[in-house]
Amino acid sequence: MPNSADPFLPESHGYAPTLKRLRQLTKILDNAITIPGTQVGIGLDPIIGLLPVGGDFLGLALSFYIIIESARLGVAKATIGRMIVNVIFDSLVGVIPMLGDLFDFAWKANTYNIQLLEESLKSSNRQQKSDKWFMIALIAGLLLLLIVLIAIPIAIIRMVWTAFTAS
């Protein structure tokens, strides 16, 4: 357990409540249940990802929350970009039936993003305050990504449905 008196830890700079909340969310999404006899954890993200379309949407929305809170804490734009790439990669592979579900058990984008957040908060490479226009662009871009990731499975289902009904 980290010592909050250490001046190099994010907790010592007033980020403790937000970090605690984001760590708890990440644990629920990526490692809520540990498989007995192993150190492998399964979270809610791959489980809700089994629900067609809506599951991937919900997992993505929760991942976006971590990114938005990180930006609000002043994490550098380059780090936010890496976090977004982690989530995009997870989401794009996640929409592939079966392969995406298996991938979700192994790739833990939220855990990687929390590690990036903590590293950023420990370093001096941070912004003082989130830029309003950056936050607006970030949220707009994430919403656009949500729309695309919903449209992809719907298009696939429609193509499969058309192929079966045309025969």
Biotite code that builds the C-alpha atoms (Angstrom):
import biotite.structure as struc

atoms = struc.array([
    struc.Atom([0.000, 0.000, 0.000], chain_id="A", res_id=1, res_name="MET", atom_name="CA", element="C"),
    struc.Atom([1.473, 3.385, -0.939], chain_id="A", res_id=2, res_name="PRO", atom_name="CA", element="C"),
    struc.Atom([2.439, 5.783, 1.828], chain_id="A", res_id=3, res_name="ASN", atom_name="CA", element="C"),
    struc.Atom([0.440, 8.993, 1.324], chain_id="A", res_id=4, res_name="SER", atom_name="CA", element="C"),
    struc.Atom([3.185, 11.001, 3.087], chain_id="A", res_id=5, res_name="ALA", atom_name="CA", element="C"),
    struc.Atom([5.543, 10.377, 0.155], chain_id="A", res_id=6, res_name="ASP", atom_name="CA", element="C"),
    struc.Atom([5.689, 13.692, -1.789], chain_id="A", res_id=7, res_name="PRO", atom_name="CA", element="C"),
    struc.Atom([6.264, 11.833, -5.080], chain_id="A", res_id=8, res_name="PHE", atom_name="CA", element="C"),
    struc.Atom([2.952, 9.956, -4.981], chain_id="A", res_id=9, res_name="LEU", atom_name="CA", element="C"),
    struc.Atom([-0.169, 11.444, -6.577], chain_id="A", res_id=10, res_name="PRO", atom_name="CA", element="C"),
    struc.Atom([-2.142, 10.941, -3.349], chain_id="A", res_id=11, res_name="GLU", atom_name="CA", element="C"),
    struc.Atom([0.006, 13.553, -1.613], chain_id="A", res_id=12, res_name="SER", atom_name="CA", element="C"),
    struc.Atom([-1.110, 16.239, -4.082], chain_id="A", res_id=13, res_name="HIS", atom_name="CA", element="C"),
    struc.Atom([-4.854, 16.075, -3.378], chain_id="A", res_id=14, res_name="GLY", atom_name="CA", element="C"),
    struc.Atom([-5.760, 13.536, -6.057], chain_id="A", res_id=15, res_name="TYR", atom_name="CA", element="C"),
    struc.Atom([-6.555, 10.755, -3.596], chain_id="A", res_id=16, res_name="ALA", atom_name="CA", element="C"),
    struc.Atom([-10.380, 10.728, -3.912], chain_id="A", res_id=17, res_name="PRO", atom_name="CA", element="C"),
    struc.Atom([-10.324, 10.757, -7.713], chain_id="A", res_id=18, res_name="THR", atom_name="CA", element="C"),
    struc.Atom([-7.531, 8.186, -7.909], chain_id="A", res_id=19, res_name="LEU", atom_name="CA", element="C"),
    struc.Atom([-9.291, 5.921, -5.434], chain_id="A", res_id=20, res_name="LYS", atom_name="CA", element="C"),
    struc.Atom([-12.517, 6.103, -7.459], chain_id="A", res_id=21, res_name="ARG", atom_name="CA", element="C"),
    struc.Atom([-10.718, 5.433, -10.759], chain_id="A", res_id=22, res_name="LEU", atom_name="CA", element="C"),
    struc.Atom([-8.707, 2.543, -9.269], chain_id="A", res_id=23, res_name="ARG", atom_name="CA", element="C"),
    struc.Atom([-11.912, 0.962, -7.928], chain_id="A", res_id=24, res_name="GLN", atom_name="CA", element="C"),
    struc.Atom([-13.632, 1.329, -11.291], chain_id="A", res_id=25, res_name="LEU", atom_name="CA", element="C"),
    struc.Atom([-10.614, -0.183, -13.041], chain_id="A", res_id=26, res_name="THR", atom_name="CA", element="C"),
    struc.Atom([-10.544, -3.120, -10.644], chain_id="A", res_id=27, res_name="LYS", atom_name="CA", element="C"),
    struc.Atom([-14.248, -3.765, -11.253], chain_id="A", res_id=28, res_name="ILE", atom_name="CA", element="C"),
    struc.Atom([-13.817, -3.534, -15.034], chain_id="A", res_id=29, res_name="LEU", atom_name="CA", element="C"),
    struc.Atom([-10.576, -5.503, -15.388], chain_id="A", res_id=30, res_name="ASP", atom_name="CA", element="C"),
    struc.Atom([-9.892, -7.659, -12.303], chain_id="A", res_id=31, res_name="ASN", atom_name="CA", element="C"),
    struc.Atom([-13.008, -8.015, -10.142], chain_id="A", res_id=32, res_name="ALA", atom_name="CA", element="C"),
    struc.Atom([-12.743, -11.800, -9.803], chain_id="A", res_id=33, res_name="ILE", atom_name="CA", element="C"),
    struc.Atom([-9.445, -13.636, -9.423], chain_id="A", res_id=34, res_name="THR", atom_name="CA", element="C"),
    struc.Atom([-9.407, -17.162, -10.818], chain_id="A", res_id=35, res_name="ILE", atom_name="CA", element="C"),
    struc.Atom([-8.523, -19.457, -7.894], chain_id="A", res_id=36, res_name="PRO", atom_name="CA", element="C"),
    struc.Atom([-4.967, -20.768, -7.986], chain_id="A", res_id=37, res_name="GLY", atom_name="CA", element="C"),
    struc.Atom([-3.821, -18.074, -10.412], chain_id="A", res_id=38, res_name="THR", atom_name="CA", element="C"),
    struc.Atom([-3.101, -14.369, -10.453], chain_id="A", res_id=39, res_name="GLN", atom_name="CA", element="C"),
    struc.Atom([-5.382, -13.935, -13.462], chain_id="A", res_id=40, res_name="VAL", atom_name="CA", element="C"),
    struc.Atom([-8.337, -11.638, -12.921], chain_id="A", res_id=41, res_name="GLY", atom_name="CA", element="C"),
    struc.Atom([-11.570, -11.297, -14.837], chain_id="A", res_id=42, res_name="ILE", atom_name="CA", element="C"),
    struc.Atom([-13.495, -8.086, -14.717], chain_id="A", res_id=43, res_name="GLY", atom_name="CA", element="C"),
    struc.Atom([-16.892, -6.847, -15.739], chain_id="A", res_id=44, res_name="LEU", atom_name="CA", element="C"),
    struc.Atom([-15.639, -5.429, -19.055], chain_id="A", res_id=45, res_name="ASP", atom_name="CA", element="C"),
    struc.Atom([-15.264, -8.776, -20.860], chain_id="A", res_id=46, res_name="PRO", atom_name="CA", element="C"),
    struc.Atom([-18.457, -10.091, -19.284], chain_id="A", res_id=47, res_name="ILE", atom_name="CA", element="C"),
    struc.Atom([-20.634, -7.145, -20.335], chain_id="A", res_id=48, res_name="ILE", atom_name="CA", element="C"),
    struc.Atom([-18.843, -7.250, -23.700], chain_id="A", res_id=49, res_name="GLY", atom_name="CA", element="C"),
    struc.Atom([-20.665, -10.522, -24.368], chain_id="A", res_id=50, res_name="LEU", atom_name="CA", element="C"),
    struc.Atom([-23.907, -8.560, -24.730], chain_id="A", res_id=51, res_name="LEU", atom_name="CA", element="C"),
    struc.Atom([-24.323, -7.663, -28.411], chain_id="A", res_id=52, res_name="PRO", atom_name="CA", element="C"),
    struc.Atom([-23.719, -3.967, -29.194], chain_id="A", res_id=53, res_name="VAL", atom_name="CA", element="C"),
    struc.Atom([-24.826, -2.605, -25.801], chain_id="A", res_id=54, res_name="GLY", atom_name="CA", element="C"),
    struc.Atom([-22.136, -4.381, -23.806], chain_id="A", res_id=55, res_name="GLY", atom_name="CA", element="C"),
    struc.Atom([-19.289, -2.922, -25.848], chain_id="A", res_id=56, res_name="ASP", atom_name="CA", element="C"),
    struc.Atom([-20.950, 0.495, -25.644], chain_id="A", res_id=57, res_name="PHE", atom_name="CA", element="C"),
    struc.Atom([-21.188, 0.366, -21.847], chain_id="A", res_id=58, res_name="LEU", atom_name="CA", element="C"),
    struc.Atom([-17.595, -0.834, -21.434], chain_id="A", res_id=59, res_name="GLY", atom_name="CA", element="C"),
    struc.Atom([-16.395, 1.906, -23.755], chain_id="A", res_id=60, res_name="LEU", atom_name="CA", element="C"),
    struc.Atom([-18.360, 4.584, -21.894], chain_id="A", res_id=61, res_name="ALA", atom_name="CA", element="C"),
    struc.Atom([-16.799, 3.522, -18.590], chain_id="A", res_id=62, res_name="LEU", atom_name="CA", element="C"),
    struc.Atom([-13.339, 3.565, -20.158], chain_id="A", res_id=63, res_name="SER", atom_name="CA", element="C"),
    struc.Atom([-14.034, 7.086, -21.450], chain_id="A", res_id=64, res_name="PHE", atom_name="CA", element="C"),
    struc.Atom([-14.834, 8.192, -17.912], chain_id="A", res_id=65, res_name="TYR", atom_name="CA", element="C"),
    struc.Atom([-11.298, 7.264, -16.841], chain_id="A", res_id=66, res_name="ILE", atom_name="CA", element="C"),
    struc.Atom([-9.837, 9.228, -19.765], chain_id="A", res_id=67, res_name="ILE", atom_name="CA", element="C"),
    struc.Atom([-11.983, 12.303, -19.126], chain_id="A", res_id=68, res_name="ILE", atom_name="CA", element="C"),
    struc.Atom([-11.109, 12.318, -15.423], chain_id="A", res_id=69, res_name="GLU", atom_name="CA", element="C"),
    struc.Atom([-7.423, 11.957, -16.338], chain_id="A", res_id=70, res_name="SER", atom_name="CA", element="C"),
    struc.Atom([-7.658, 14.985, -18.631], chain_id="A", res_id=71, res_name="ALA", atom_name="CA", element="C"),
    struc.Atom([-9.436, 16.893, -15.878], chain_id="A", res_id=72, res_name="ARG", atom_name="CA", element="C"),
    struc.Atom([-6.541, 16.121, -13.512], chain_id="A", res_id=73, res_name="LEU", atom_name="CA", element="C"),
    struc.Atom([-4.150, 17.743, -15.983], chain_id="A", res_id=74, res_name="GLY", atom_name="CA", element="C"),
    struc.Atom([-2.550, 14.700, -17.574], chain_id="A", res_id=75, res_name="VAL", atom_name="CA", element="C"),
    struc.Atom([-0.472, 15.650, -20.620], chain_id="A", res_id=76, res_name="ALA", atom_name="CA", element="C"),
    struc.Atom([-2.197, 15.480, -23.999], chain_id="A", res_id=77, res_name="LYS", atom_name="CA", element="C"),
    struc.Atom([0.327, 12.911, -25.254], chain_id="A", res_id=78, res_name="ALA", atom_name="CA", element="C"),
    struc.Atom([-0.587, 10.605, -22.361], chain_id="A", res_id=79, res_name="THR", atom_name="CA", element="C"),
    struc.Atom([-4.296, 11.152, -23.019], chain_id="A", res_id=80, res_name="ILE", atom_name="CA", element="C"),
    struc.Atom([-3.594, 10.193, -26.628], chain_id="A", res_id=81, res_name="GLY", atom_name="CA", element="C"),
    struc.Atom([-1.964, 6.929, -25.508], chain_id="A", res_id=82, res_name="ARG", atom_name="CA", element="C"),
    struc.Atom([-4.957, 6.213, -23.272], chain_id="A", res_id=83, res_name="MET", atom_name="CA", element="C"),
    struc.Atom([-7.336, 6.783, -26.175], chain_id="A", res_id=84, res_name="ILE", atom_name="CA", element="C"),
    struc.Atom([-5.292, 4.457, -28.405], chain_id="A", res_id=85, res_name="VAL", atom_name="CA", element="C"),
    struc.Atom([-5.526, 1.740, -25.705], chain_id="A", res_id=86, res_name="ASN", atom_name="CA", element="C"),
    struc.Atom([-9.312, 2.087, -25.599], chain_id="A", res_id=87, res_name="VAL", atom_name="CA", element="C"),
    struc.Atom([-9.692, 2.285, -29.384], chain_id="A", res_id=88, res_name="ILE", atom_name="CA", element="C"),
    struc.Atom([-7.593, -0.859, -29.821], chain_id="A", res_id=89, res_name="PHE", atom_name="CA", element="C"),
    struc.Atom([-9.624, -2.662, -27.153], chain_id="A", res_id=90, res_name="ASP", atom_name="CA", element="C"),
    struc.Atom([-12.915, -1.509, -28.672], chain_id="A", res_id=91, res_name="SER", atom_name="CA", element="C"),
    struc.Atom([-12.112, -2.217, -32.317], chain_id="A", res_id=92, res_name="LEU", atom_name="CA", element="C"),
    struc.Atom([-10.968, -5.761, -31.588], chain_id="A", res_id=93, res_name="VAL", atom_name="CA", element="C"),
    struc.Atom([-13.873, -6.112, -29.141], chain_id="A", res_id=94, res_name="GLY", atom_name="CA", element="C"),
    struc.Atom([-16.507, -5.709, -31.861], chain_id="A", res_id=95, res_name="VAL", atom_name="CA", element="C"),
    struc.Atom([-15.265, -8.836, -33.677], chain_id="A", res_id=96, res_name="ILE", atom_name="CA", element="C"),
    struc.Atom([-17.564, -11.677, -32.592], chain_id="A", res_id=97, res_name="PRO", atom_name="CA", element="C"),
    struc.Atom([-15.890, -14.358, -30.441], chain_id="A", res_id=98, res_name="MET", atom_name="CA", element="C"),
    struc.Atom([-12.324, -13.101, -31.059], chain_id="A", res_id=99, res_name="LEU", atom_name="CA", element="C"),
    struc.Atom([-13.178, -9.786, -29.443], chain_id="A", res_id=100, res_name="GLY", atom_name="CA", element="C"),
    struc.Atom([-14.673, -11.486, -26.410], chain_id="A", res_id=101, res_name="ASP", atom_name="CA", element="C"),
    struc.Atom([-11.566, -13.620, -25.911], chain_id="A", res_id=102, res_name="LEU", atom_name="CA", element="C"),
    struc.Atom([-9.354, -10.576, -26.434], chain_id="A", res_id=103, res_name="PHE", atom_name="CA", element="C"),
    struc.Atom([-11.228, -8.663, -23.715], chain_id="A", res_id=104, res_name="ASP", atom_name="CA", element="C"),
    struc.Atom([-10.139, -11.238, -21.142], chain_id="A", res_id=105, res_name="PHE", atom_name="CA", element="C"),
    struc.Atom([-6.455, -10.648, -21.947], chain_id="A", res_id=106, res_name="ALA", atom_name="CA", element="C"),
    struc.Atom([-6.157, -6.957, -22.888], chain_id="A", res_id=107, res_name="TRP", atom_name="CA", element="C"),
    struc.Atom([-6.859, -4.720, -19.904], chain_id="A", res_id=108, res_name="LYS", atom_name="CA", element="C"),
    struc.Atom([-6.933, -1.216, -21.366], chain_id="A", res_id=109, res_name="ALA", atom_name="CA", element="C"),
    struc.Atom([-8.286, 0.364, -18.184], chain_id="A", res_id=110, res_name="ASN", atom_name="CA", element="C"),
    struc.Atom([-5.455, -1.063, -16.091], chain_id="A", res_id=111, res_name="THR", atom_name="CA", element="C"),
    struc.Atom([-2.912, 0.256, -18.593], chain_id="A", res_id=112, res_name="TYR", atom_name="CA", element="C"),
    struc.Atom([-4.624, 3.635, -18.543], chain_id="A", res_id=113, res_name="ASN", atom_name="CA", element="C"),
    struc.Atom([-4.554, 3.861, -14.738], chain_id="A", res_id=114, res_name="ILE", atom_name="CA", element="C"),
    struc.Atom([-0.824, 3.078, -14.853], chain_id="A", res_id=115, res_name="GLN", atom_name="CA", element="C"),
    struc.Atom([-0.355, 5.883, -17.401], chain_id="A", res_id=116, res_name="LEU", atom_name="CA", element="C"),
    struc.Atom([-2.390, 8.233, -15.187], chain_id="A", res_id=117, res_name="LEU", atom_name="CA", element="C"),
    struc.Atom([-0.339, 7.427, -12.085], chain_id="A", res_id=118, res_name="GLU", atom_name="CA", element="C"),
    struc.Atom([2.969, 7.809, -13.952], chain_id="A", res_id=119, res_name="GLU", atom_name="CA", element="C"),
    struc.Atom([1.826, 11.155, -15.315], chain_id="A", res_id=120, res_name="SER", atom_name="CA", element="C"),
    struc.Atom([0.740, 12.425, -11.912], chain_id="A", res_id=121, res_name="LEU", atom_name="CA", element="C"),
    struc.Atom([4.097, 11.393, -10.395], chain_id="A", res_id=122, res_name="LYS", atom_name="CA", element="C"),
    struc.Atom([6.059, 13.259, -13.047], chain_id="A", res_id=123, res_name="SER", atom_name="CA", element="C"),
    struc.Atom([6.231, 16.981, -13.541], chain_id="A", res_id=124, res_name="SER", atom_name="CA", element="C"),
    struc.Atom([5.045, 16.597, -17.163], chain_id="A", res_id=125, res_name="ASN", atom_name="CA", element="C"),
    struc.Atom([1.521, 17.810, -16.470], chain_id="A", res_id=126, res_name="ARG", atom_name="CA", element="C"),
    struc.Atom([-0.668, 20.707, -17.427], chain_id="A", res_id=127, res_name="GLN", atom_name="CA", element="C"),
    struc.Atom([-1.866, 23.057, -14.697], chain_id="A", res_id=128, res_name="GLN", atom_name="CA", element="C"),
    struc.Atom([-5.477, 23.024, -15.817], chain_id="A", res_id=129, res_name="LYS", atom_name="CA", element="C"),
    struc.Atom([-7.406, 21.191, -18.511], chain_id="A", res_id=130, res_name="SER", atom_name="CA", element="C"),
    struc.Atom([-7.808, 23.304, -21.616], chain_id="A", res_id=131, res_name="ASP", atom_name="CA", element="C"),
    struc.Atom([-11.537, 23.902, -22.215], chain_id="A", res_id=132, res_name="LYS", atom_name="CA", element="C"),
    struc.Atom([-11.286, 23.370, -25.975], chain_id="A", res_id=133, res_name="TRP", atom_name="CA", element="C"),
    struc.Atom([-9.188, 20.241, -25.516], chain_id="A", res_id=134, res_name="PHE", atom_name="CA", element="C"),
    struc.Atom([-11.863, 18.807, -23.209], chain_id="A", res_id=135, res_name="MET", atom_name="CA", element="C"),
    struc.Atom([-14.610, 19.673, -25.697], chain_id="A", res_id=136, res_name="ILE", atom_name="CA", element="C"),
    struc.Atom([-12.644, 18.090, -28.565], chain_id="A", res_id=137, res_name="ALA", atom_name="CA", element="C"),
    struc.Atom([-11.867, 15.037, -26.405], chain_id="A", res_id=138, res_name="LEU", atom_name="CA", element="C"),
    struc.Atom([-15.499, 14.468, -25.490], chain_id="A", res_id=139, res_name="ILE", atom_name="CA", element="C"),
    struc.Atom([-16.662, 15.059, -29.082], chain_id="A", res_id=140, res_name="ALA", atom_name="CA", element="C"),
    struc.Atom([-14.048, 12.634, -30.422], chain_id="A", res_id=141, res_name="GLY", atom_name="CA", element="C"),
    struc.Atom([-14.974, 9.996, -27.860], chain_id="A", res_id=142, res_name="LEU", atom_name="CA", element="C"),
    struc.Atom([-18.672, 10.355, -28.708], chain_id="A", res_id=143, res_name="LEU", atom_name="CA", element="C"),
    struc.Atom([-17.852, 9.980, -32.397], chain_id="A", res_id=144, res_name="LEU", atom_name="CA", element="C"),
    struc.Atom([-15.899, 6.830, -31.589], chain_id="A", res_id=145, res_name="LEU", atom_name="CA", element="C"),
    struc.Atom([-18.895, 5.496, -29.644], chain_id="A", res_id=146, res_name="LEU", atom_name="CA", element="C"),
    struc.Atom([-21.119, 6.046, -32.666], chain_id="A", res_id=147, res_name="ILE", atom_name="CA", element="C"),
    struc.Atom([-18.657, 4.285, -34.984], chain_id="A", res_id=148, res_name="VAL", atom_name="CA", element="C"),
    struc.Atom([-18.282, 1.347, -32.615], chain_id="A", res_id=149, res_name="LEU", atom_name="CA", element="C"),
    struc.Atom([-22.043, 0.945, -32.429], chain_id="A", res_id=150, res_name="ILE", atom_name="CA", element="C"),
    struc.Atom([-22.425, 1.253, -36.209], chain_id="A", res_id=151, res_name="ALA", atom_name="CA", element="C"),
    struc.Atom([-19.837, -1.467, -36.984], chain_id="A", res_id=152, res_name="ILE", atom_name="CA", element="C"),
    struc.Atom([-21.688, -4.357, -35.264], chain_id="A", res_id=153, res_name="PRO", atom_name="CA", element="C"),
    struc.Atom([-25.019, -3.139, -36.590], chain_id="A", res_id=154, res_name="ILE", atom_name="CA", element="C"),
    struc.Atom([-23.602, -3.118, -40.138], chain_id="A", res_id=155, res_name="ALA", atom_name="CA", element="C"),
    struc.Atom([-22.153, -6.614, -39.650], chain_id="A", res_id=156, res_name="ILE", atom_name="CA", element="C"),
    struc.Atom([-25.448, -7.948, -38.290], chain_id="A", res_id=157, res_name="ILE", atom_name="CA", element="C"),
    struc.Atom([-27.313, -6.324, -41.183], chain_id="A", res_id=158, res_name="ARG", atom_name="CA", element="C"),
    struc.Atom([-24.956, -7.887, -43.777], chain_id="A", res_id=159, res_name="MET", atom_name="CA", element="C"),
    struc.Atom([-25.279, -11.326, -42.185], chain_id="A", res_id=160, res_name="VAL", atom_name="CA", element="C"),
    struc.Atom([-29.053, -10.969, -41.957], chain_id="A", res_id=161, res_name="TRP", atom_name="CA", element="C"),
    struc.Atom([-29.272, -9.919, -45.617], chain_id="A", res_id=162, res_name="THR", atom_name="CA", element="C"),
    struc.Atom([-27.057, -12.831, -46.666], chain_id="A", res_id=163, res_name="ALA", atom_name="CA", element="C"),
    struc.Atom([-29.247, -15.348, -44.834], chain_id="A", res_id=164, res_name="PHE", atom_name="CA", element="C"),
    struc.Atom([-32.570, -13.926, -45.969], chain_id="A", res_id=165, res_name="THR", atom_name="CA", element="C"),
    struc.Atom([-31.477, -13.597, -49.614], chain_id="A", res_id=166, res_name="ALA", atom_name="CA", element="C"),
    struc.Atom([-30.777, -17.332, -49.909], chain_id="A", res_id=167, res_name="SER", atom_name="CA", element="C"),
])
